[in-house]
Amino acid sequence: MGELSKKIGERGEEIVETLFKQYFGFPNYRDGLSIECFDSKNHGELRGNKSQTHGIDGLVHYKSPLDEETLEIGYISVKHMKNPYPKYPRSKFKEHFIDLATGLECFKFSNHKSDIEAKARNVKKTRTIGVLFWLSNSNDSKEKNILEILSKSQLESLQIQFDKIIVVDNARLQFIVQTLETVKTLGDGEFDYVYPSTGLNLKANHNENIGKILPMEFLAYDILPLRYKVGNSVIFHLACREGISEESLVQVMSLSKTFDKVQAARKIVISFPDYNSQNHDDMVSTVKSYFEDQQFTEQISIEGQSVDFRNI
């Protein structure tokens, strides 16, 4: 059982490594690292073992396009299993969370962090973002969304110090992979992420508003902003994780107009997982009529979504 568990875990790490190298813009993704535990007594009690180290499944770093002069480090933890998610997942999630959070707490004192910071240029602060990929290979959990259940977990009492943790389950990863596979195909293998104005990246110029690197925060976004070319035409694509409704259409169409890159786009694609032309085209026409700028609304095309992260 131990060997099987190890192989299943390694398959999950292979999936995540492929994503970071081929889709997220990190060809130099580092894996299989470890750091010393600097609080082995407390961390041992929390983790339920006496290990003197913390394993790091993946490590990336980049200058944030969303927050000027900020170095961001992605500290990746992968938990992958053959079976479906537990019926009551919060207990197991707490174990995984503690494993990642205690590692993040010790990472602050590690040589890996200091080496990355020593080589960084034109940054004034560092933010380390932990990303927990909790994935199931079971067909029963193929697109299972457990984040709402996990959000009710009581973790404040743990008093572990870290900057931020993002959790990615099957449903969220399926949305991300499906979206990126689609735009990669449409763009003949090439696409860019579009970085929104956050109020913290005021100096961002034309070239810095798009790029090949996926900021870790995008893993928590329910809307992915992307850009690609079909021939000589620039396409701006907003992929939505939530279902289509009149309210969501108004919000996303309004959002699309705030991106500087839209002005260079020949077409704006907004995609929803449940879009059906027969059911929704009248609603789309109604919402478009709310906008005075007809030249803008004529650019917009509403489309559906429909690729499996387990097979990449």
FIZA-763871 format. One record per residue (C-alpha): residue number from 0; residue in three letters; x, y, z. Coordinates in steps of 0.5 Angstrom, whole numbers. Last residue first. Layout:
BEGIN
<NUM,ALA,<X,Y,Z>>;
...
This chain:
BEGIN
<311,ILE,<-5,32,-40>>;
<310,ASN,<-10,26,-38>>;
<309,ARG,<-12,28,-31>>;
<308,PHE,<-13,35,-33>>;
<307,ASP,<-19,33,-38>>;
<306,VAL,<-21,37,-44>>;
<305,SER,<-32,44,-46>>;
<304,GLN,<-33,51,-46>>;
<303,GLY,<-39,55,-49>>;
<302,GLU,<-39,62,-53>>;
<301,ILE,<-41,69,-52>>;
<300,SER,<-38,73,-58>>;
<299,ILE,<-36,81,-56>>;
<298,GLN,<-34,86,-62>>;
<297,GLU,<-41,88,-63>>;
<296,THR,<-41,90,-56>>;
<295,PHE,<-35,95,-57>>;
<294,GLN,<-38,98,-63>>;
<293,GLN,<-45,99,-60>>;
<292,ASP,<-42,103,-54>>;
<291,GLU,<-49,105,-51>>;
<290,PHE,<-49,98,-47>>;
<289,TYR,<-55,96,-44>>;
<288,SER,<-57,93,-51>>;
<287,LYS,<-51,88,-50>>;
<286,VAL,<-55,85,-44>>;
<285,THR,<-61,84,-48>>;
<284,SER,<-58,81,-54>>;
<283,VAL,<-54,76,-49>>;
<282,MET,<-61,74,-46>>;
<281,ASP,<-64,73,-53>>;
<280,ASP,<-58,68,-54>>;
<279,HIS,<-58,64,-48>>;
<278,ASN,<-63,58,-49>>;
<277,GLN,<-61,57,-56>>;
<276,SER,<-54,59,-56>>;
<275,ASN,<-52,54,-50>>;
<274,TYR,<-47,57,-45>>;
<273,ASP,<-46,52,-39>>;
<272,PRO,<-39,53,-38>>;
<271,PHE,<-39,60,-40>>;
<270,SER,<-34,64,-45>>;
<269,ILE,<-33,71,-46>>;
<268,VAL,<-29,72,-53>>;
<267,ILE,<-27,79,-55>>;
<266,LYS,<-26,80,-62>>;
<265,ARG,<-21,85,-66>>;
<264,ALA,<-17,87,-60>>;
<263,ALA,<-12,93,-59>>;
<262,GLN,<-17,97,-55>>;
<261,VAL,<-19,91,-51>>;
<260,LYS,<-11,91,-48>>;
<259,ASP,<-13,96,-44>>;
<258,PHE,<-18,92,-40>>;
<257,THR,<-23,96,-37>>;
<256,LYS,<-28,94,-42>>;
<255,SER,<-28,87,-41>>;
<254,LEU,<-30,88,-34>>;
<253,SER,<-37,91,-36>>;
<252,MET,<-38,85,-40>>;
<251,VAL,<-36,81,-34>>;
<250,GLN,<-41,84,-30>>;
<249,VAL,<-47,85,-35>>;
<248,LEU,<-46,77,-37>>;
<247,SER,<-46,75,-29>>;
<246,GLU,<-52,79,-28>>;
<245,GLU,<-56,76,-34>>;
<244,SER,<-54,69,-32>>;
<243,ILE,<-48,64,-35>>;
<242,GLY,<-45,59,-30>>;
<241,GLU,<-39,60,-26>>;
<240,ARG,<-32,59,-28>>;
<239,CYS,<-32,65,-33>>;
<238,ALA,<-26,65,-39>>;
<237,LEU,<-25,72,-41>>;
<236,HIS,<-22,72,-48>>;
<235,PHE,<-18,78,-52>>;
<234,ILE,<-17,76,-59>>;
<233,VAL,<-12,79,-63>>;
<232,SER,<-13,79,-71>>;
<231,ASN,<-7,77,-75>>;
<230,GLY,<-8,70,-76>>;
<229,VAL,<-12,68,-70>>;
<228,LYS,<-8,71,-64>>;
<227,TYR,<-8,70,-57>>;
<226,ARG,<-10,74,-50>>;
<225,LEU,<-12,71,-44>>;
<224,PRO,<-16,74,-37>>;
<223,LEU,<-19,68,-33>>;
<222,ILE,<-25,69,-29>>;
<221,ASP,<-26,65,-22>>;
<220,TYR,<-19,67,-20>>;
<219,ALA,<-16,63,-14>>;
<218,LEU,<-10,60,-19>>;
<217,PHE,<-10,67,-22>>;
<216,GLU,<-7,69,-15>>;
<215,MET,<-1,65,-17>>;
<214,PRO,<1,69,-22>>;
<213,LEU,<1,66,-29>>;
<212,ILE,<7,68,-33>>;
<211,LYS,<7,68,-40>>;
<210,GLY,<6,76,-40>>;
<209,ILE,<1,82,-41>>;
<208,ASN,<0,88,-38>>;
<207,GLU,<8,89,-38>>;
<206,ASN,<8,91,-45>>;
<205,HIS,<4,97,-45>>;
<204,ASN,<6,100,-39>>;
<203,ALA,<5,98,-31>>;
<202,LYS,<7,104,-27>>;
<201,LEU,<1,103,-23>>;
<200,ASN,<1,96,-21>>;
<199,LEU,<-2,96,-14>>;
<198,GLY,<-8,99,-16>>;
<197,THR,<-10,92,-19>>;
<196,SER,<-10,94,-26>>;
<195,PRO,<-11,87,-29>>;
<194,TYR,<-6,83,-32>>;
<193,VAL,<-7,79,-39>>;
<192,TYR,<-4,72,-39>>;
<191,ASP,<-1,71,-46>>;
<190,PHE,<-2,65,-51>>;
<189,GLU,<1,61,-56>>;
<188,GLY,<0,54,-59>>;
<187,ASP,<-3,56,-65>>;
<186,GLY,<-8,61,-61>>;
<185,LEU,<-14,57,-62>>;
<184,THR,<-11,51,-59>>;
<183,LYS,<-7,55,-53>>;
<182,VAL,<-14,58,-52>>;
<181,THR,<-17,52,-51>>;
<180,GLU,<-12,48,-47>>;
<179,LEU,<-12,54,-43>>;
<178,THR,<-19,54,-41>>;
<177,GLN,<-20,47,-40>>;
<176,VAL,<-14,47,-36>>;
<175,ILE,<-16,52,-31>>;
<174,PHE,<-23,50,-31>>;
<173,GLN,<-21,43,-29>>;
<172,LEU,<-16,45,-24>>;
<171,ARG,<-22,49,-20>>;
<170,ALA,<-26,43,-21>>;
<169,ASN,<-21,38,-18>>;
<168,ASP,<-19,42,-12>>;
<167,VAL,<-14,48,-12>>;
<166,VAL,<-13,51,-5>>;
<165,ILE,<-9,58,-4>>;
<164,ILE,<-5,60,2>>;
<163,LYS,<-2,66,4>>;
<162,ASP,<3,70,8>>;
<161,PHE,<5,65,13>>;
<160,GLN,<5,65,21>>;
<159,ILE,<2,58,24>>;
<158,GLN,<-3,60,30>>;
<157,LEU,<-7,53,29>>;
<156,SER,<-13,57,32>>;
<155,GLU,<-15,60,26>>;
<154,LEU,<-16,54,22>>;
<153,GLN,<-23,52,23>>;
<152,SER,<-26,49,16>>;
<151,LYS,<-32,53,13>>;
<150,SER,<-28,54,7>>;
<149,LEU,<-27,47,6>>;
<148,ILE,<-34,46,4>>;
<147,GLU,<-34,51,-1>>;
<146,LEU,<-28,49,-4>>;
<145,ILE,<-30,42,-5>>;
<144,ASN,<-32,42,-12>>;
<143,LYS,<-32,35,-16>>;
<142,GLU,<-30,35,-23>>;
<141,LYS,<-27,29,-24>>;
<140,SER,<-29,26,-17>>;
<139,ASP,<-33,20,-19>>;
<138,ASN,<-28,19,-24>>;
<137,SER,<-23,18,-19>>;
<136,ASN,<-16,21,-20>>;
<135,SER,<-17,26,-14>>;
<134,LEU,<-13,32,-13>>;
<133,TRP,<-11,37,-7>>;
<132,PHE,<-6,42,-10>>;
<131,LEU,<-4,46,-4>>;
<130,VAL,<-1,53,-7>>;
<129,GLY,<3,57,-1>>;
<128,ILE,<4,64,-3>>;
<127,THR,<11,67,-1>>;
<126,ARG,<11,75,-1>>;
<125,THR,<18,79,-2>>;
<124,LYS,<19,86,-1>>;
<123,LYS,<23,92,-5>>;
<122,VAL,<24,89,-12>>;
<121,ASN,<28,92,-17>>;
<120,ARG,<33,86,-18>>;
<119,ALA,<32,79,-15>>;
<118,LYS,<39,74,-14>>;
<117,ALA,<39,75,-7>>;
<116,GLU,<32,74,-6>>;
<115,ILE,<32,67,-9>>;
<114,ASP,<38,65,-5>>;
<113,SER,<35,68,2>>;
<112,LYS,<29,64,0>>;
<111,HIS,<32,57,-2>>;
<110,ASN,<37,58,4>>;
<109,SER,<31,57,9>>;
<108,PHE,<29,62,15>>;
<107,LYS,<22,64,12>>;
<106,PHE,<21,57,9>>;
<105,CYS,<20,55,16>>;
<104,GLU,<13,58,17>>;
<103,LEU,<11,56,10>>;
<102,GLY,<13,49,12>>;
<101,THR,<8,49,18>>;
<100,ALA,<3,52,13>>;
<99,LEU,<4,46,8>>;
<98,ASP,<3,40,13>>;
<97,ILE,<-2,44,17>>;
<96,PHE,<-6,45,11>>;
<95,HIS,<-6,38,9>>;
<94,GLU,<-8,35,15>>;
<93,LYS,<-13,40,16>>;
<92,PHE,<-16,38,9>>;
<91,LYS,<-16,31,12>>;
<90,SER,<-21,33,17>>;
<89,ARG,<-25,38,13>>;
<88,PRO,<-26,32,7>>;
<87,TYR,<-33,29,10>>;
<86,LYS,<-35,25,4>>;
<85,PRO,<-28,24,3>>;
<84,TYR,<-25,26,-4>>;
<83,PRO,<-25,20,-9>>;
<82,ASN,<-20,15,-9>>;
<81,LYS,<-13,15,-13>>;
<80,MET,<-10,20,-9>>;
<79,HIS,<-6,27,-10>>;
<78,LYS,<-4,32,-5>>;
<77,VAL,<1,37,-8>>;
<76,SER,<4,42,-4>>;
<75,ILE,<7,48,-8>>;
<74,TYR,<11,54,-5>>;
<73,GLY,<10,60,-10>>;
<72,ILE,<15,66,-9>>;
<71,GLU,<13,73,-11>>;
<70,LEU,<18,79,-11>>;
<69,THR,<14,85,-11>>;
<68,GLU,<17,92,-14>>;
<67,GLU,<10,93,-17>>;
<66,ASP,<4,89,-15>>;
<65,LEU,<0,85,-20>>;
<64,PRO,<6,84,-25>>;
<63,SER,<9,80,-19>>;
<62,LYS,<17,79,-20>>;
<61,TYR,<17,72,-21>>;
<60,HIS,<19,65,-16>>;
<59,VAL,<17,58,-17>>;
<58,LEU,<18,52,-12>>;
<57,GLY,<15,45,-13>>;
<56,ASP,<14,39,-8>>;
<55,ILE,<17,42,-2>>;
<54,GLY,<19,37,3>>;
<53,HIS,<19,40,11>>;
<52,THR,<25,37,15>>;
<51,GLN,<26,35,22>>;
<50,SER,<21,30,22>>;
<49,LYS,<18,28,29>>;
<48,ASN,<11,26,26>>;
<47,GLY,<4,28,28>>;
<46,ARG,<4,34,24>>;
<45,LEU,<1,39,29>>;
<44,GLU,<6,36,35>>;
<43,GLY,<12,36,30>>;
<42,HIS,<11,43,28>>;
<41,ASN,<11,45,35>>;
<40,LYS,<17,41,37>>;
<39,SER,<21,41,31>>;
<38,ASP,<21,49,30>>;
<37,PHE,<26,50,25>>;
<36,CYS,<24,45,21>>;
<35,GLU,<30,44,15>>;
<34,ILE,<28,45,8>>;
<33,SER,<27,40,3>>;
<32,LEU,<26,40,-5>>;
<31,GLY,<23,35,-10>>;
<30,ASP,<21,40,-15>>;
<29,ARG,<24,46,-19>>;
<28,TYR,<20,49,-24>>;
<27,ASN,<25,52,-29>>;
<26,PRO,<20,52,-35>>;
<25,PHE,<15,57,-31>>;
<24,GLY,<10,60,-36>>;
<23,PHE,<4,57,-33>>;
<22,TYR,<2,52,-39>>;
<21,GLN,<8,48,-41>>;
<20,LYS,<13,48,-34>>;
<19,PHE,<8,50,-29>>;
<18,LEU,<2,45,-32>>;
<17,THR,<7,39,-33>>;
<16,GLU,<10,40,-26>>;
<15,VAL,<3,39,-23>>;
<14,ILE,<1,33,-27>>;
<13,GLU,<8,30,-25>>;
<12,GLU,<7,32,-18>>;
<11,GLY,<0,28,-18>>;
<10,ARG,<3,22,-21>>;
<9,GLU,<8,22,-16>>;
<8,GLY,<3,22,-11>>;
<7,ILE,<0,16,-14>>;
<6,LYS,<6,12,-14>>;
<5,LYS,<8,14,-7>>;
<4,SER,<1,11,-5>>;
<3,LEU,<2,5,-9>>;
<2,GLU,<9,4,-5>>;
<1,GLY,<6,5,2>>;
<0,MET,<0,0,0>>;
